[in-house]
Amino acid sequence: MHYNWNWTIYWQESPDGVHTYMDTLLAGLKWTLATSVSAWIMALVIGTIIGTIRTTPNKWAVRTSNVYIEIFRNIPLIVQMFLWYFVMPEIVPANLGNWLKNLPNASFITAFLALGFFTSARIAIQVSTGIQALPRGQQMAGTAIGLTLPQTYRYVLLPMAFRIIIPAMTNEFAAIIKNSSVALTIGLVELTAAAYSMREFTFQTFESLTAATVIYIIVSAIALVLARLLESRTAVPGFIAASNTNAGGH
């Protein structure tokens, strides 16, 4: 069967008679970015808190944070999306459930919540790993100058830990952009869903998926460049190399 290539399809009108298919893809990109950035902010805040708690001396707090991580990291993202979107409104009180179902942009809210919790578990591991990679003497120094434990984390450990884990966080941010495509399963018309819609209306499978692929690559490349700039500006010369070679700390 011969395939009819048509690379001008992007500039043709979509079925609404107002926008082109390129406009449809760009609208999907806006939802992808909105979902990814919202989920990233949520994941960064929660993941930092859980990751920090995971390194404290309190055993029960550590166990609680580990349970949180295991739950949200090991349940597949698509299952979490379905649980938040289809199950949660049914198990809460009826009035609250009806309110959740009638929320404007309910699929967007559900998507960024599910993606935020899922990614927060991964960030928590990165944060705790970064803190544990620091020389033990840093925490002792904070205590020696009179800082409380929260102050030691706030002013000494976390600023240094984040500088160490920036490369890993870059990977997580790239992953959250890609994972946002799962939101199409609950009705959010993000970039992948927009590409699928274009394919269904035009039967131009390769053109629609190629456009989505190129857009994902461009967005990821921009995020990577910005992360590299941030990494170069915040790096502590010789610190990471020293921490790698002196595993026992100071």
N, C-alpha and C positions, 0 to 999 in steps of 0.2 A: 504493500500500500504506500503510495507516494504522499509525503508530507508537504503541505504548502506553507513555506516560510513566509512570514509577513512581519518584518521588523518595524513597519510603520503603524502597527496596531496600537502602540502606546498613545498616539496622537488622535486616534479615532474616538468618537463620542461613545460613552458608556450608555447603558440602557436608560439612565435617568434623563438623557438628552441635554444635560447641562455640563457635565464634567467629562474629561477624557479619561482613558484608562490610566494614564500617568498620574492624573489627579487622584484617582482611586488608590493607586499604590502609595502616593505621598500622604494621603489621609491615613492609610494603614500604618505608615511609618510614624506619624504623629502619635497614634495610639500605642505603638510599640515603645517609643521613647518615653511617653507619659507613664506607661506601666512599669518600664524598667527603672526609670529614675525614682519614681515613687517607692517602688519595692526596694530599691537599693538604699534609700535613706532610712526606711524602716528597718531593713536588715542590718545596716551598719550600726544603728543605735542599739537594737536588741542584741545583736551579735557581740558588740563590745561589752555590754553589761554581762551577758551570760559567759563570755570568754574570760572576763575578769574574775567573776565569781568562781569559775572553775580552777583558778590558781590560788584562792584564798585558803587559810588554814582550817576553816570550818568544814568538817567532813560532810555534814548534812547538806550544806549549801553546794558543795562540790557534787554530791550525789544527785541533788535536784537538777543542777545544770547539765549533768551527764544524761539524765533521763530526758530532759528537753531536747538535747542534741540528738540522741538516738531516735526519738520519735519523729522529729521533723526532717532528719537527714535520711532515714531509712524507708519512710513511706514515699513511694513514687509521687512526683509532682502532680501528675495527671489525676491520681487518686485524691490528693489533697484538694485539687481544684473542684472535683466532683463533690467531695464531702462538704466543702464550704458553700458551694452553689446550690446543690440539690438536697443535701441532708440537713445541714444546719438550720434552715428555716422551718423544717418539719419537727425538730426536737426541742426547739425553744418554745416558750408560751405563744399561743395563737396570735395575739396582737403583735408581738415582736416579730413573729414569723411572717405575718402579712406585711408588716412594715419593711422587712428585709426584701421580700419579693417585689414590692412596689417601688423600691429605690430607683431613682434615675441612674442610668449607667451601672446597674447592679453587676453586670459582667466585668466591668472595669474594676470596681471596688473589690469584688471577689478575687480577681486575678492578681491585683497587687498585694492583697493580704496573703493569699496562698504563696505567691512567689516570695514575698518578704519573709514569712516564717521559714520557708524552705531554705532560703539563702542565709538567713540569720544563723542557722545551725552550722553552716559551713564557715561563715565568718567567725563564729565563736571559736571554732577549732583553730583558725589562723591566728586569732588574737591571743588565745592561751598559749599557743606554740611560740609566738613572738615574745611573750612575757617570760616563758620558761627558758628561752634562748639567751636571755640577758644574764650577765654575771651576777651571782648571788650577792656580791658585795654592794650592788646598787641599792637593793632593798635595805640592807644593813646600814648603809650610809644615810638613807632617808630617815631611818629610825634614830640613828645617832645624832642627827641635827635637830631632833624633836618633832619630826613630822608624824602625824597619825598614819595608820594604814591606808585609809582612803586618800589622804594627801600624798602619800608615797606613790600610790598608783596614779593619781592625777598629774603630779608634777614631775615624776621621775620615770616610772616604769612604762606607762602607756605611750608617752611621746616617743621614747626610744623604740618600743615594740612596733609601733606603726611604721616607723622608718624601715624596720627590717622586713615587714610583711607586705610592703607596697607591691612588689612583683606578684606575689600570690593574690593580693586583692585585685590587681589588674586582671588576672585570669578569671576571678569571680565576677567582675563587672562584665567582662565579655560573655561569660556564661549566662548571666542574668538576661542579657539582651537576646541571646539565642533561646533561652528557656521561656521567654515571654510568648513564643509562638504556640505554646501549649494552650494559651488562653482562647485560641480559636474553638476549642472543644466546648466552651461554655458560652459561645456566641459573641465574643469580642472580635470585631473586625480589625485586627492588627495587620501587620504587613503580610504574613503568610496567608491569612484568611483573605486578604484583598487579592493576592496573587491567585489563590484558588478560585475566587469569584470571577476574576478576569478569564481564567482558563475555562470555566464552565460556560461563560457567555460567548466566548470567541473560538473555543476549541484549539487555541494557540498555546499548547502546553509548554513547549520549550521557551517561547518568548516570555510568557508570564513568570515562569520559575527562574529563568535567567535574570530577569529584572530584579526579582526579589533577592536572588543570590548576590548580585552586584551591590545592591543597596546595603545588605547585611555586611558585606566585606568592607565597604566604604565606612560605615558607621563604626565597625569594630576597629578599623585601622586608625580612625580619628581618636577613638578612645585610647588605643594603645600608644599613640604618639603623645597625647596629653599625659598619660600615666608615666611614660618614660621621662618627660620633662619634669614632672613632679618628683620622680625618683631621683633624678640628677640634682635637683635643687635641695632636697631634704636629706640626702645621703650624708652620713658621718664618715669622713675619710678613714679607712683602715679598720672601722669598728666591726663590720660584718666579717671581714677576713679574720680579725682577731678572735671574734666569738666562735668562729668555726674551728679555729685551730686550738683554742683553749676551752675544750668542752667542759672542763671542770669549773670554769669561772674563776673569779678572783676572791 
